[in-house]
Amino acid sequence: MKNSFFLVIPERKNDPQLVATFAEPALRQWVSELPTANPGLATRLFQDLTSDLICLEMTTANRLNALEVLRPQFLMIEEYLRSRLIKSGFPKGEIEKKIFSLVVLIEKQFTIGYWSVTRDLTRREVGWLQGKNTALAIQRTVKGLSSIVITHYIMKYPVPDWIWFDLHSLYKLAVKLGKESAKVGDQAGLFSKSASIEESYKQILLLSLAYPSGLMQKEFQLVYDFIEKICDLVLIEKKPLADQTTQCQILMDEDLPPSFTSAGEGRDKRSDSAKMYLNLGRLHKIAKQADKYCSKDEARFSSLDAHKTDDQKLSLELFEYLMQRWQGREPQGTAYFTDRLSRYLAIGLDVTHELQTPNHPPAADMEVLAETDSDRALYCHFKREGQLSIGSLVSFRKTDALPHQRCLGVVCKILLPKQDNKLIFEVTIIAAQSYSVTYQEPDAGPNSEPRKALLYGVKTDTDERSYIIMESFMIKDGDILKMFMGQENFPIILNGRKNIGLGYWQFECRRIMEQPVQQTVGKKGYDFI
């Protein structure tokens, strides 16, 4: 690999005085004085320093040493900037777009530094000590490119051209040099403080196979860290797997992520590309070991943020999502828009509840016009920021339908293919029609305000069941509530608690008979005493 199409090394300048500032003692002093309490200033100073580092003529060893000294600070800045990107939903505002451009710029500059070292070390025969540095430089370049991919995934943007080509080329280079399995120290790892080039390569391949359009923004780092734990279960093979009808192939000469193909698919123009295959057989077996990798206390759409821990586990819903994706099953919304007609869309339980309440004229800004993009997808040009996320509860109606005639669903996929405000999304339909109800806990005071909920029914050939959707995560299975529906109110018992969306919980509910209040009769004393 002589050149990178994405990581273009800038023209170098000779400045011995500036080079002296990158000596290890001076650089560590600079890092210690960085104003971390002021993230804006610290980020600007760091970006300026990185820009100087990749433009200077200096020895390969000095450049690599400077990058390693700066890497912990780079990871801290990257984590902080990404945290700013995931605070709200889509579409993003101008501030978030500026932060995105900045974090990608810093990631790219820092990765160019490592690529520069890699190119210098692989241009000629090197000794054993420099050979160790070669593995380190390639692994860091792979991780740097992976960081850029993840940042684009967080924003639901397409991955830039040539990144996948460079990732495949770096792995081929490592194999050619016999360095793909060499372990190098990596303090960024959550479960292990060392990693090989092959492990880092498999990590980003598996993340791409998780269908990023179906992951929440806060889940990307969580899933990426989880893959670090299980990537040893995945093998890279040179030939198709004889016992698998569906193959996961990597086109090594193409600018494409890995993909699943079935034996019956036709030959295309890329079929002559060099191919490698991912053996996911051992990975599929852990689907039966959910207890080992999942936490019963975690819910995928919980509003609480997960903090990194050494024994970090996934929610059962996210674990099942990943197992299905790694079997080649693409997440898809319900094919509900085959008529290709426009819809009026409402977001959130409160808005839907109000629109479905009888004799309650809706406000003009409660709904937004959505066009059909496919049989499964809608798209909107939102005027306001942060409207939609994976897990958002939405309801919609045809433009000629009454406001209460609404279909209810949860957003399961989001795409921003052109990095503009045209937001394409798919919805998993929950009910063709829901109804607005309210409820109170049994011990609620006489003046307490009833809380809003949505009710819908499911009919089968044998029975009919009712389900209620609410926002309170404090309510558990077995709780009894008083439900108000129209002019009626009656007690219901809840079962089958399920986290179906961002902050939304669904229960199967069943009406129960009210217990009559027994009147206590005062006892009289013995009349003969």
C-alpha positions as CSV (number, residue, x, y, z in Angstrom):
1,M,0.0,0.0,0.0
2,K,1.9,3.0,-1.3
3,N,-0.7,5.7,-1.0
4,S,-4.0,6.3,0.7
5,F,-6.9,7.9,-1.3
6,F,-8.5,9.3,1.9
7,L,-5.6,10.1,4.1
8,V,-3.7,12.6,2.0
9,I,-0.4,13.7,3.6
10,P,0.0,17.5,3.3
11,E,3.1,19.1,1.9
12,R,5.9,19.1,4.5
13,K,7.9,22.1,5.8
14,N,11.3,22.2,7.5
15,D,11.1,24.1,10.8
16,P,13.7,22.8,13.4
17,Q,12.5,25.2,16.0
18,L,8.9,24.0,15.8
19,V,10.1,20.4,15.6
20,A,11.8,20.9,19.0
21,T,8.4,21.6,20.6
22,F,7.4,18.0,19.8
23,A,10.2,16.5,21.8
24,E,8.7,14.3,24.6
25,P,9.4,16.5,27.6
26,A,8.1,19.6,25.9
27,L,5.1,17.8,24.6
28,R,4.2,16.3,28.0
29,Q,4.5,19.8,29.5
30,W,2.2,21.2,26.8
31,V,-0.4,18.4,27.6
32,S,-0.3,19.1,31.3
33,E,-1.0,22.8,30.7
34,L,-3.9,22.3,28.3
35,P,-7.0,24.1,29.7
36,T,-9.2,21.0,29.9
37,A,-11.8,23.0,32.0
38,N,-12.4,25.0,28.8
39,P,-13.2,22.4,26.2
40,G,-13.6,24.9,23.4
41,L,-10.1,26.4,23.9
42,A,-8.5,23.0,24.5
43,T,-9.9,21.6,21.3
44,R,-8.7,24.5,19.2
45,L,-5.2,24.3,20.7
46,F,-5.1,20.6,20.1
47,Q,-6.3,20.8,16.5
48,D,-3.7,23.5,15.8
49,L,-1.0,21.4,17.3
50,T,-2.1,18.3,15.3
51,S,-2.1,20.3,12.1
52,D,1.5,21.4,12.7
53,L,2.5,17.8,13.6
54,I,1.4,16.3,10.2
55,C,3.0,19.2,8.2
56,L,6.5,19.1,9.7
57,E,9.6,17.3,8.5
58,M,10.8,15.1,11.4
59,T,12.0,11.5,12.0
60,T,9.5,8.7,11.9
61,A,10.4,7.7,15.5
62,N,9.8,11.2,16.8
63,R,6.5,11.5,14.9
64,L,5.2,8.2,16.3
65,N,6.3,9.1,19.8
66,A,4.6,12.5,19.6
67,L,1.4,10.8,18.4
68,E,1.4,8.3,21.3
69,V,2.0,11.1,23.8
70,L,-1.0,13.0,22.4
71,R,-3.3,10.0,21.9
72,P,-4.9,10.0,25.4
73,Q,-5.8,13.7,25.0
74,F,-7.1,13.0,21.5
75,L,-9.4,10.3,22.8
76,M,-10.7,12.6,25.6
77,I,-11.5,15.4,23.1
78,E,-13.1,12.9,20.7
79,E,-15.3,11.5,23.4
80,Y,-16.4,15.0,24.5
81,L,-17.2,16.2,21.0
82,R,-19.2,13.0,20.3
83,S,-21.2,13.5,23.5
84,R,-22.3,16.8,22.2
85,L,-23.6,15.1,19.0
86,I,-25.8,12.6,20.8
87,K,-27.7,15.0,23.1
88,S,-30.6,15.5,20.8
89,G,-32.3,13.7,17.9
90,F,-32.6,14.5,14.2
91,P,-32.4,16.7,12.2
92,K,-29.3,18.3,13.7
93,G,-28.8,22.0,14.1
94,E,-26.0,24.1,12.8
95,I,-24.0,23.8,16.0
96,E,-24.0,20.0,15.9
97,K,-23.0,20.1,12.2
98,K,-20.0,22.4,13.1
99,I,-19.0,20.0,15.9
100,F,-19.3,17.1,13.5
101,S,-17.0,18.8,11.0
102,L,-14.5,19.6,13.7
103,V,-14.4,16.1,15.3
104,V,-13.9,14.5,11.8
105,L,-11.2,17.0,11.0
106,I,-9.3,16.2,14.2
107,E,-9.8,12.4,13.7
108,K,-8.6,12.7,10.1
109,Q,-5.5,14.8,11.0
110,F,-4.5,12.5,13.8
111,T,-5.0,9.4,11.6
112,I,-2.9,11.0,8.8
113,G,-0.1,11.3,11.4
114,Y,-0.2,7.5,11.9
115,W,-0.6,6.8,8.2
116,S,2.5,8.9,7.6
117,V,4.5,6.7,10.0
118,T,3.0,3.5,8.4
119,R,4.1,4.6,5.0
120,D,7.6,5.5,6.1
121,L,8.1,2.2,7.9
122,T,6.7,0.0,5.1
123,R,8.6,1.6,2.2
124,R,11.7,-0.4,3.0
125,E,13.0,-3.4,5.0
126,V,13.0,-2.7,8.7
127,G,14.5,-4.4,11.7
128,W,12.8,-6.2,14.5
129,L,12.3,-3.1,16.7
130,Q,10.9,-1.0,13.9
131,G,8.8,-4.0,12.9
132,K,7.0,-3.7,16.3
133,N,6.4,0.0,15.5
134,T,5.0,-1.0,12.1
135,A,2.3,-3.1,13.7
136,L,1.5,-0.2,16.1
137,A,1.3,2.4,13.3
138,I,-1.0,0.2,11.2
139,Q,-3.3,-0.7,14.1
140,R,-3.6,3.0,15.1
141,T,-4.4,3.9,11.4
142,V,-7.1,1.3,11.3
143,K,-8.5,2.6,14.6
144,G,-8.4,6.1,13.3
145,L,-10.3,5.3,10.1
146,S,-12.8,3.4,12.3
147,S,-13.3,6.4,14.4
148,I,-14.2,8.5,11.3
149,V,-16.7,5.8,10.3
150,I,-18.3,5.7,13.7
151,T,-18.7,9.5,13.8
152,H,-20.5,9.4,10.4
153,Y,-22.7,6.6,11.7
154,I,-23.7,8.7,14.7
155,M,-24.9,11.4,12.4
156,K,-26.6,8.9,10.1
157,Y,-24.4,10.2,7.3
158,P,-22.9,8.1,4.5
159,V,-19.3,7.0,5.1
160,P,-16.8,9.1,3.0
161,D,-15.4,7.6,-0.2
162,W,-12.2,5.6,0.0
163,I,-12.3,4.8,3.7
164,W,-13.4,1.2,3.3
165,F,-10.8,0.8,0.5
166,D,-8.1,2.1,2.8
167,L,-9.2,-0.2,5.7
168,H,-9.1,-3.3,3.4
169,S,-5.7,-2.2,2.0
170,L,-4.2,-1.8,5.5
171,Y,-5.4,-5.2,6.5
172,K,-3.9,-6.7,3.3
173,L,-0.6,-4.8,4.0
174,A,-0.5,-6.3,7.6
175,V,-1.1,-9.8,6.3
176,K,1.7,-9.3,3.7
177,L,4.1,-8.2,6.4
178,G,2.9,-11.0,8.8
179,K,1.8,-8.4,11.4
180,E,-1.9,-8.9,11.4
181,S,-1.9,-10.9,14.7
182,A,0.8,-8.9,16.5
183,K,-0.6,-7.4,19.8
184,V,0.1,-3.8,20.5
185,G,-0.8,-1.8,23.6
186,D,-4.0,0.1,23.4
187,Q,-5.3,2.0,26.4
188,A,-8.5,2.9,24.5
189,G,-9.8,-0.7,24.9
190,L,-12.5,-1.3,27.5
191,F,-12.0,-5.0,28.1
192,S,-8.4,-5.4,27.0
193,K,-5.4,-3.1,27.0
194,S,-3.9,-4.6,23.9
195,A,-5.2,-5.3,20.4
196,S,-4.0,-6.6,17.0
197,I,-4.6,-5.2,13.6
198,E,-6.9,-8.0,12.7
199,E,-9.0,-7.5,15.9
200,S,-9.3,-3.8,15.2
201,Y,-10.3,-4.5,11.6
202,K,-12.9,-7.1,12.6
203,Q,-14.3,-4.6,15.1
204,I,-15.3,-2.1,12.5
205,L,-16.5,-4.8,10.1
206,L,-18.9,-6.2,12.6
207,L,-20.2,-2.7,13.5
208,S,-21.0,-2.0,9.9
209,L,-22.9,-5.3,9.7
210,A,-25.1,-4.2,12.6
211,Y,-27.0,-2.0,10.2
212,P,-26.1,1.5,11.7
213,S,-29.3,3.0,10.4
214,G,-31.2,1.0,13.1
215,L,-29.0,1.9,16.0
216,M,-29.5,4.9,18.4
217,Q,-26.7,7.4,18.6
218,K,-25.7,6.5,22.1
219,E,-25.5,2.8,21.1
220,F,-22.6,3.0,18.6
221,Q,-19.8,3.2,21.2
222,L,-21.6,0.6,23.4
223,V,-21.8,-1.9,20.5
224,Y,-18.3,-1.1,19.3
225,D,-17.0,-1.9,22.9
226,F,-19.1,-5.0,23.0
227,I,-17.6,-6.2,19.7
228,E,-14.1,-5.9,21.3
229,K,-15.2,-8.5,23.8
230,I,-16.5,-11.0,21.2
231,C,-14.5,-10.4,18.1
232,D,-12.3,-13.5,18.8
233,L,-15.3,-15.5,17.9
234,V,-15.1,-14.3,14.3
235,L,-12.6,-15.6,11.8
236,I,-11.5,-14.1,8.5
237,E,-11.4,-16.9,5.8
238,K,-10.0,-17.0,2.3
239,K,-12.7,-19.3,0.9
240,P,-16.5,-19.4,1.2
241,L,-17.8,-21.5,4.1
242,A,-19.1,-24.8,2.9
243,D,-21.8,-25.2,5.5
244,Q,-23.4,-21.8,5.1
245,T,-25.9,-20.8,2.4
246,T,-25.5,-17.1,3.2
247,Q,-21.9,-15.9,3.0
248,C,-20.6,-12.7,4.6
249,Q,-18.0,-11.5,2.1
250,I,-15.5,-8.7,2.0
251,L,-14.6,-7.3,-1.5
252,M,-11.0,-6.4,-0.7
253,D,-10.5,-4.3,-3.8
254,E,-13.7,-2.3,-3.5
255,D,-14.7,0.8,-1.4
256,L,-17.4,-1.2,0.3
257,P,-18.2,-2.5,3.7
258,P,-18.8,-6.3,4.2
259,S,-22.1,-7.7,3.1
260,F,-24.2,-10.8,3.2
261,T,-24.9,-12.7,-0.1
262,S,-26.8,-15.9,-0.7
263,A,-25.7,-18.7,-3.0
264,G,-28.5,-18.0,-5.4
265,E,-27.6,-14.3,-6.1
266,G,-26.4,-13.5,-9.6
267,R,-22.8,-12.6,-10.5
268,D,-22.2,-8.8,-10.7
269,K,-19.4,-6.7,-12.1
270,R,-17.6,-6.7,-8.7
271,S,-17.5,-10.5,-8.6
272,D,-13.9,-10.6,-9.9
273,S,-12.7,-8.5,-6.9
274,A,-10.4,-10.3,-4.4
275,K,-12.7,-11.7,-1.7
276,M,-12.4,-12.7,2.0
277,Y,-15.1,-14.2,4.1
278,L,-16.2,-13.7,7.7
279,N,-16.9,-16.9,9.6
280,L,-19.7,-16.0,12.0
281,G,-20.5,-19.5,13.1
282,R,-19.2,-19.3,16.6
283,L,-20.7,-15.8,17.0
284,H,-24.2,-17.1,16.2
285,K,-23.9,-19.7,19.0
286,I,-23.8,-17.0,21.7
287,A,-27.4,-16.1,20.9
288,K,-28.3,-18.8,23.4
289,Q,-26.1,-17.3,26.1
290,A,-28.0,-14.1,26.6
291,D,-27.6,-14.3,30.4
292,K,-23.8,-14.0,30.0
293,Y,-23.8,-10.8,27.9
294,C,-27.1,-9.1,29.0
295,S,-28.3,-7.3,32.0
296,K,-31.9,-7.7,33.2
297,D,-31.8,-4.2,34.6
298,E,-31.0,-2.6,31.3
299,A,-33.7,-1.5,28.8
300,R,-32.7,-0.6,25.3
301,F,-34.8,2.6,25.1
302,S,-34.3,3.7,28.6
303,S,-33.7,7.4,29.0
304,L,-30.8,6.7,31.3
305,D,-27.3,6.9,29.9
306,A,-25.1,3.9,30.3
307,H,-21.6,4.5,31.8
308,K,-18.6,2.5,30.7
309,T,-17.7,-0.3,33.1
310,D,-15.4,-3.3,32.8
311,D,-18.3,-5.7,33.1
312,Q,-20.5,-3.7,30.8
313,K,-23.5,-5.6,29.5
314,L,-26.1,-5.0,26.9
315,S,-29.9,-4.8,27.2
316,L,-31.6,-8.0,26.0
317,E,-33.4,-6.0,23.2
318,L,-30.1,-4.7,21.9
319,F,-28.4,-8.1,22.1
320,E,-31.2,-9.7,20.2
321,Y,-31.0,-6.9,17.6
322,L,-27.3,-7.6,17.0
323,M,-27.8,-11.3,16.8
324,Q,-30.4,-10.9,14.1
325,R,-28.2,-8.4,12.1
326,W,-25.2,-10.7,12.3
327,Q,-27.3,-13.4,10.7
328,G,-27.9,-11.1,7.7
329,R,-31.4,-10.0,8.6
330,E,-31.9,-6.3,7.8
331,P,-34.1,-4.3,10.1
332,Q,-37.1,-3.2,8.2
333,G,-40.1,-1.1,8.9
334,T,-43.6,-2.3,8.2
335,A,-44.6,-2.1,4.5
336,Y,-47.5,0.3,5.2
337,F,-47.1,2.9,2.5
338,T,-47.7,0.8,-0.7
339,D,-50.3,3.4,-1.7
340,R,-47.4,6.0,-1.8
341,L,-49.7,8.7,-0.4
342,S,-48.6,11.5,1.9
343,R,-49.3,11.4,5.6
344,Y,-49.6,13.8,8.5
345,L,-47.2,12.9,11.2
346,A,-47.3,13.5,14.9
347,I,-44.4,12.7,17.3
348,G,-44.8,11.7,20.9
349,L,-47.5,10.2,23.2
350,D,-48.8,13.6,24.4
351,V,-49.4,15.0,20.9
352,T,-51.0,11.7,19.7
353,H,-53.2,11.6,22.9
354,E,-54.4,15.2,22.2
355,L,-55.1,14.6,18.5
356,Q,-57.2,11.5,19.4
357,T,-59.2,13.2,22.2
358,P,-62.8,13.8,21.0
359,N,-64.1,17.3,20.7
360,H,-60.6,18.7,21.0
361,P,-59.5,20.8,17.9
362,P,-55.8,20.2,17.2
363,A,-53.3,23.0,17.1
364,A,-51.8,23.8,13.7
365,D,-48.2,22.8,14.6
366,M,-49.0,19.4,16.0
367,E,-48.5,17.6,12.7
368,V,-45.9,17.7,9.9
369,L,-46.4,16.6,6.4
370,A,-44.5,13.4,5.5
371,E,-44.0,12.1,1.9
372,T,-43.5,8.4,1.0
373,D,-40.0,7.4,0.0
374,S,-40.8,3.7,-0.5
375,D,-43.3,1.1,0.6
376,R,-41.7,1.1,4.0
377,A,-40.2,4.6,4.4
378,L,-41.4,8.2,4.9
379,Y,-39.4,11.4,4.6
380,C,-39.8,14.9,6.1
381,H,-38.1,18.2,5.8
382,F,-38.3,19.3,9.4
383,K,-38.1,22.9,10.3
384,R,-37.2,22.3,14.0
385,E,-34.2,20.5,15.3
386,G,-34.1,17.2,17.3
387,Q,-37.5,15.9,16.4
388,L,-36.9,12.3,15.7
389,S,-34.7,9.4,17.0
390,I,-34.6,5.6,16.8
391,G,-37.3,4.6,19.3
392,S,-39.5,7.7,18.8
393,L,-43.2,7.0,19.2
394,V,-45.1,8.4,16.2
395,S,-48.6,8.4,14.8
396,F,-49.8,9.4,11.4
397,R,-52.9,9.6,9.2
398,K,-53.7,10.1,5.6
399,T,-54.2,13.7,4.6
400,D,-57.9,13.2,3.9
401,A,-58.5,11.3,7.2
402,L,-59.8,12.8,10.5
403,P,-57.2,13.7,13.1
404,H,-58.2,10.9,15.4
405,Q,-57.9,8.2,12.7
406,R,-54.3,7.5,13.4
407,C,-51.9,4.6,13.0
408,L,-49.3,4.1,15.8
409,G,-45.7,3.0,15.4
410,V,-42.1,3.3,16.6
411,V,-39.2,4.6,14.4
412,C,-36.8,1.8,13.7
413,K,-34.5,3.2,11.0
414,I,-33.2,6.7,10.1
415,L,-31.1,7.8,7.1
416,L,-29.7,11.2,6.0
417,P,-28.2,10.2,2.7
418,K,-27.4,13.7,1.5
419,Q,-26.4,15.2,4.9
420,D,-29.3,17.8,4.6
421,N,-32.7,18.1,6.4
422,K,-34.3,15.4,4.2
423,L,-34.7,12.8,6.9
424,I,-35.8,9.3,5.7
425,F,-37.2,7.0,8.3
426,E,-39.0,3.6,8.6
427,V,-41.6,2.7,11.2
428,T,-42.6,-0.5,12.9
429,I,-46.4,-0.4,13.1
430,I,-47.8,-1.2,16.6
431,A,-51.5,-0.6,15.9
432,A,-53.7,0.5,13.0
433,Q,-55.8,2.5,15.5
434,S,-55.2,3.5,19.1
435,Y,-57.3,5.4,21.6
436,S,-56.6,8.1,24.2
437,V,-57.1,7.1,27.8
438,T,-56.0,8.3,31.2
439,Y,-55.1,6.4,34.4
440,Q,-54.4,6.8,38.1
441,E,-52.6,4.7,40.6
442,P,-55.0,3.2,43.2
443,D,-53.4,5.2,46.0
444,A,-53.6,8.5,44.1
445,G,-55.2,11.4,46.0
446,P,-58.6,12.7,45.1
447,N,-57.1,15.8,43.5
448,S,-54.3,14.1,41.6
449,E,-54.2,14.6,37.8
450,P,-54.8,11.5,35.7
451,R,-51.9,10.6,33.5
452,K,-52.1,10.1,29.7
453,A,-51.8,6.8,28.0
454,L,-52.7,5.1,24.7
455,L,-54.8,1.9,24.4
456,Y,-55.1,-0.5,21.5
457,G,-56.4,-4.0,20.9
458,V,-55.2,-7.1,19.1
459,K,-57.6,-9.7,17.8
460,T,-56.7,-13.3,16.9
461,D,-58.9,-16.2,16.0
462,T,-59.0,-17.4,19.6
463,D,-58.9,-14.3,21.7
464,E,-58.7,-10.5,22.0
465,R,-56.1,-8.7,24.0
466,S,-55.7,-5.0,25.1
467,Y,-52.4,-3.2,25.5
468,I,-51.7,0.2,27.1
469,I,-48.7,2.4,26.4
470,M,-47.5,4.9,29.0
471,E,-44.4,7.0,29.9
472,S,-44.0,5.9,33.6
473,F,-41.1,3.5,34.1
474,M,-42.1,3.1,37.8
475,I,-45.1,1.0,37.0
476,K,-44.4,-2.8,37.1
477,D,-46.1,-6.1,36.2
478,G,-48.9,-6.9,38.6
479,D,-49.8,-3.3,39.4
480,I,-53.5,-2.3,39.4
481,L,-54.5,1.0,37.9
482,K,-57.8,2.9,37.5
483,M,-58.3,3.6,33.8
484,F,-60.6,6.4,32.5
485,M,-62.0,5.8,29.0
486,G,-64.7,8.0,27.8
487,Q,-67.4,8.3,30.5
488,E,-66.2,5.0,32.2
489,N,-63.6,4.2,34.7
490,F,-62.6,0.8,36.0
491,P,-59.6,-1.0,37.5
492,I,-57.1,-2.9,35.2
493,I,-54.2,-5.2,36.1
494,L,-50.9,-5.0,34.1
495,N,-48.6,-7.7,32.8
496,G,-46.0,-8.3,30.1
497,R,-44.0,-5.1,30.7
498,K,-42.0,-4.1,27.6
499,N,-39.8,-1.1,26.7
500,I,-41.1,-0.3,23.2
501,G,-39.7,3.2,22.6
502,L,-37.7,6.1,24.0
503,G,-39.2,6.3,27.5
504,Y,-42.4,4.4,26.6
505,W,-43.6,1.2,28.2
506,Q,-46.2,-1.2,27.0
507,F,-48.3,-3.6,29.2
508,E,-51.0,-6.1,28.4
509,C,-53.9,-4.9,30.5
510,R,-57.0,-6.8,31.7
511,R,-60.1,-5.4,33.3
512,I,-60.9,-6.7,36.7
513,M,-63.9,-6.6,38.9
514,E,-64.0,-3.9,41.5
515,Q,-64.1,-5.3,45.1
516,P,-67.2,-4.1,46.9
517,V,-66.3,-2.1,50.0
518,Q,-67.4,-4.2,53.1
519,Q,-69.1,-2.2,55.7
520,T,-68.0,-3.0,59.2
521,V,-70.8,-3.3,61.8
522,G,-70.0,-2.1,65.3
523,K,-70.4,-4.9,67.9
524,K,-72.5,-4.5,71.0
525,G,-71.5,-5.6,74.4
526,Y,-73.2,-8.4,76.4
527,D,-76.5,-7.1,77.7
528,F,-76.5,-9.3,80.7
529,I,-73.3,-7.9,82.2
